[in-house]
């Protein structure tokens, strides 16, 4: 049995790579250790329902704050990913078979946590013919049945090796927000996201809008991987051309010495400039800070996103 707590077994594809030095974090990137009743209660409910969270698997720096508020991003389809992205701390390898009871357990946990907004993500499942599309749809329907007032945000893989119908299955389940992260600029894909294709991911987001214009689309990137400002502005233009509503930009943090190195820590002023530029390009919602992550403050942001659309429609 693999011990996923050991980096060499968690990331066998990275085990023989040379170490990348991890630079000291600046003051603006530091967070407090997770403590508190809310954190412990959320952790207990996740354990009782045998659920995996991307908060833990990806080592999110905001886990303490979010879990104290009862918010956790649930990761379905197991804890082992078929991809080996160089930035990601989720374990890589051959996944287990899908758990048919998982959608019901997710729905039960959402109800017990009393969530107004839930974020559901997954590992990549290139081993499945539909990439896990039907499992996503079943989970969305299960949450809708148990908690009809809860808004649902999904963060999906790219379904790169699937027929076009896979995406249609997910969209037909009508999540409120469809998120798929581009992660980085196209020039860095070969080293950062080697199993993915930039324009496929961009087209995926565009197709969601074509299939159901009522669904909000969302995508995010990390900075500090080696990109420049011009390429970040270009990716914003590409997203807007695909009619993406919501953009997130956060600082890349290196999980282990075997992962992609941190090129630099981007100053908060630069994040503020990206946010201003993004709003100028027409995004309905932008979150750009060093600690921004895909699902950070997702519930509050969804309320603002919906209000922004209503305001835009009212202006005609």
C-alpha positions in Angstrom: 0.0 0.0 0.0 1.2 3.5 -0.8 1.7 5.9 2.0 0.4 9.2 0.6 1.9 11.1 3.5 5.4 10.4 2.1 6.3 12.9 -0.7 8.2 10.2 -2.6 5.1 7.9 -2.7 2.7 10.8 -3.1 4.5 12.1 -6.2 6.5 9.2 -7.7 6.9 11.1 -11.0 8.8 13.8 -9.1 10.9 11.7 -6.8 14.0 11.8 -8.9 13.9 15.4 -9.9 16.5 17.8 -8.4 15.3 19.9 -5.5 14.2 23.5 -6.2 15.1 25.9 -3.4 12.0 27.4 -1.7 12.5 31.1 -1.1 11.5 32.7 2.2 7.9 34.0 2.1 7.3 37.7 2.5 5.2 39.0 5.4 2.1 39.5 3.2 1.9 35.7 2.4 1.9 34.4 6.0 -1.2 32.8 7.5 -2.1 31.5 11.0 -2.1 27.8 11.8 -5.6 26.3 11.6 -7.4 26.2 15.0 -10.9 26.7 16.4 -14.2 25.0 17.0 -15.5 25.6 13.4 -12.3 24.1 12.0 -12.6 21.0 14.2 -16.3 20.6 13.5 -15.8 20.8 9.7 -12.9 18.4 9.9 -15.0 15.9 11.9 -17.9 16.0 9.4 -15.5 15.4 6.5 -14.0 12.4 8.3 -17.3 11.0 9.3 -18.5 11.1 5.7 -15.1 9.7 4.4 -14.8 12.8 2.1 -11.6 14.2 0.6 -11.0 17.9 0.5 -8.8 19.8 -1.9 -8.1 22.1 1.1 -6.0 19.4 2.7 -4.8 17.5 -0.4 -3.4 20.7 -2.2 -2.2 22.2 1.1 -4.3 25.4 0.8 -3.0 28.3 3.0 -6.6 29.4 3.7 -7.9 26.1 5.1 -7.9 27.4 8.7 -10.0 30.5 7.9 -12.4 28.7 5.6 -13.0 25.6 7.8 -13.6 27.8 10.8 -16.5 29.3 8.8 -17.7 25.8 7.9 -16.6 26.0 4.3 -14.6 23.2 2.7 -14.1 22.4 -1.0 -15.0 18.8 -1.5 -12.9 16.7 -3.9 -14.7 13.8 -5.5 -13.6 10.7 -7.4 -10.8 9.9 -4.9 -7.5 11.4 -3.8 -5.2 10.1 -6.6 -4.9 12.1 -9.9 -3.9 10.7 -13.3 -2.0 13.9 -14.1 1.3 15.0 -12.8 1.2 18.8 -12.9 4.4 20.3 -11.5 2.7 22.8 -9.3 0.1 20.5 -7.7 0.4 18.6 -4.4 -2.5 16.2 -5.1 -1.1 12.6 -5.2 -0.4 11.1 -8.7 -0.9 7.6 -9.9 -3.6 5.0 -10.7 -6.9 5.9 -9.0 -9.4 3.6 -7.3 -12.7 2.7 -8.9 -15.5 5.3 -8.4 -17.5 5.1 -5.2 -21.2 5.0 -6.2 -22.2 6.2 -2.7 -20.0 9.3 -2.7 -22.6 11.8 -4.2 -25.0 10.9 -1.4 -22.3 11.4 1.3 -21.4 14.8 -0.2 -25.0 15.9 -0.2 -25.4 14.7 3.4 -22.3 16.7 4.5 -23.5 19.8 2.7 -26.8 19.6 4.6 -25.1 19.0 8.0 -22.7 21.9 7.4 -25.7 24.1 6.5 -23.9 25.5 3.5 -25.4 28.3 1.4 -22.8 27.7 -1.2 -20.7 24.6 -1.9 -17.7 24.1 -4.1 -17.1 20.6 -5.5 -13.9 19.7 -7.4 -12.2 16.5 -8.4 -8.9 14.9 -9.4 -8.3 14.3 -13.1 -9.7 10.9 -14.1 -8.2 10.2 -17.6 -8.8 6.5 -16.8 -12.6 7.0 -17.2 -14.2 7.2 -20.6 -16.3 10.2 -19.6 -13.6 11.7 -17.3 -16.0 11.5 -14.4 -18.7 13.7 -16.0 -21.6 11.5 -14.9 -20.2 11.3 -11.3 -20.1 15.1 -11.2 -23.7 15.3 -12.5 -24.9 12.8 -9.9 -23.2 14.8 -7.1 -24.8 18.0 -8.3 -28.3 16.3 -8.4 -27.8 14.8 -4.9 -26.9 18.1 -3.4 -29.9 19.8 -5.1 -32.2 17.1 -3.7 -31.0 17.4 -0.1 -30.3 21.2 -0.1 -32.4 22.9 -2.8 -31.5 26.4 -1.6 -27.7 25.8 -1.7 -25.9 27.2 -4.7 -23.4 24.8 -6.3 -20.0 25.7 -7.8 -18.0 23.0 -9.5 -14.3 23.1 -10.4 -13.8 20.5 -13.1 -10.9 18.9 -14.9 -10.6 19.5 -18.7 -12.2 16.3 -20.0 -9.4 16.4 -22.6 -9.6 12.7 -23.7 -13.4 12.5 -23.6 -16.1 12.9 -26.3 -17.9 16.3 -26.3 -20.9 14.8 -24.7 -19.1 14.5 -21.4 -19.2 18.3 -20.9 -22.8 18.3 -21.9 -23.7 15.8 -19.2 -22.2 18.1 -16.5 -23.8 21.3 -17.9 -27.2 19.6 -18.1 -27.0 19.1 -14.3 -27.1 22.9 -14.0 -24.5 23.9 -11.5 -24.7 27.6 -10.6 -21.0 28.2 -11.3 -18.8 26.2 -13.7 -15.1 26.8 -12.9 -12.2 25.4 -14.8 -8.8 26.8 -14.1 -6.3 27.7 -16.9 -3.7 27.8 -14.1 -1.0 29.6 -16.0 -0.1 31.3 -19.3 0.2 29.2 -22.4 4.0 29.5 -22.7 4.4 27.7 -19.3 2.1 24.7 -20.1 4.8 22.3 -21.2 6.6 22.6 -17.8 3.7 23.5 -15.4 0.7 21.7 -16.8 2.2 19.1 -19.3 -0.9 16.9 -19.5 -3.2 19.8 -20.5 -3.8 22.0 -23.5 -4.3 25.7 -23.1 -6.7 26.2 -26.0 -8.7 23.1 -25.2 -9.3 24.5 -21.6 -10.2 27.9 -23.0 -12.7 26.3 -25.5 -14.2 24.2 -22.7 -15.2 27.4 -20.8 -16.6 28.9 -24.0 -18.7 25.8 -24.7 -20.3 26.0 -21.2 -21.6 29.4 -22.1 -22.8 28.2 -25.5 -24.6 25.2 -23.9 -26.2 27.2 -21.1 -25.7 31.0 -20.9 -27.3 31.2 -17.5 -24.4 29.3 -15.8 -21.7 31.6 -14.5 -18.2 30.6 -15.8 -15.1 31.1 -13.8 -11.4 30.5 -14.2 -8.1 31.2 -12.4 -4.4 31.5 -12.8 -1.4 31.5 -10.5 1.4 34.1 -10.7 5.0 33.7 -9.6 5.6 30.7 -11.9 7.7 32.6 -14.4 5.1 34.5 -16.4 5.3 38.2 -17.3 2.7 41.0 -17.0 2.0 41.0 -20.8 1.2 37.3 -20.8 -1.2 37.8 -17.8 -3.0 40.5 -19.7 -3.2 38.3 -22.7 -4.8 35.5 -20.8 -7.4 37.9 -19.4 -8.3 38.9 -23.0 -8.5 35.2 -24.0 -10.9 34.5 -21.1 -13.1 37.5 -22.0 -13.2 36.3 -25.6 -14.5 33.0 -24.2 -17.1 35.0 -22.1 -15.7 34.0 -18.7 -17.5 35.9 -16.0 -15.2 35.5 -12.9 -11.4 35.7 -12.8 -9.2 34.6 -9.8 -5.5 35.4 -9.6 -3.3 34.1 -6.7 0.3 33.6 -5.7 1.9 30.2 -6.5 3.3 28.6 -3.4 5.7 25.6 -3.9 4.4 22.6 -2.0 7.7 20.7 -1.8 11.3 21.1 -3.1 10.4 18.6 -5.9 7.7 20.9 -7.3 8.0 23.8 -9.8 10.1 26.6 -8.2 8.6 29.9 -7.2 10.0 32.4 -9.7 9.0 35.4 -7.5 6.6 36.6 -4.9 4.3 39.1 -6.6 3.7 42.3 -4.5 0.1 43.1 -3.5 0.2 46.3 -5.5 0.7 44.2 -8.7 -2.3 42.1 -7.8 -4.3 45.3 -7.3 -3.2 46.4 -10.8 -4.3 43.1 -12.3 -7.7 43.4 -10.6 -8.2 46.9 -12.0 -7.2 45.8 -15.5 -9.5 42.8 -15.4 -12.5 44.8 -14.4 -11.7 47.2 -17.2 -11.8 44.2 -19.6 -15.3 43.4 -18.6 -15.2 40.6 -16.0 -18.2 40.7 -13.7 -16.1 39.6 -10.7 -12.4 39.5 -10.0 -10.4 38.3 -7.0 -6.7 39.0 -7.2 -4.7 38.8 -4.0 -1.6 36.8 -2.9 -3.8 34.4 -1.0 -6.6 34.1 -3.5 -7.5 30.5 -4.4 -10.3 29.2 -6.6 -12.8 28.6 -3.8 -11.6 31.3 -1.3 -14.6 33.3 -0.1 -16.6 31.5 -2.9 -20.0 32.0 -1.2 -19.6 35.8 -0.7 -18.1 36.1 -4.2 -21.1 34.3 -5.7 -23.5 36.7 -4.2 -21.5 39.6 -5.6 -21.2 37.9 -9.0 -25.0 37.5 -9.2 -25.6 41.1 -8.2 -23.1 42.2 -10.8 -24.9 40.3 -13.6 -28.3 41.8 -12.5 -26.8 45.3 -12.5 -25.3 44.7 -16.0 -28.7 43.4 -17.3 -30.5 46.4 -15.8 -28.2 48.8 -17.6 -29.1 47.0 -20.8 
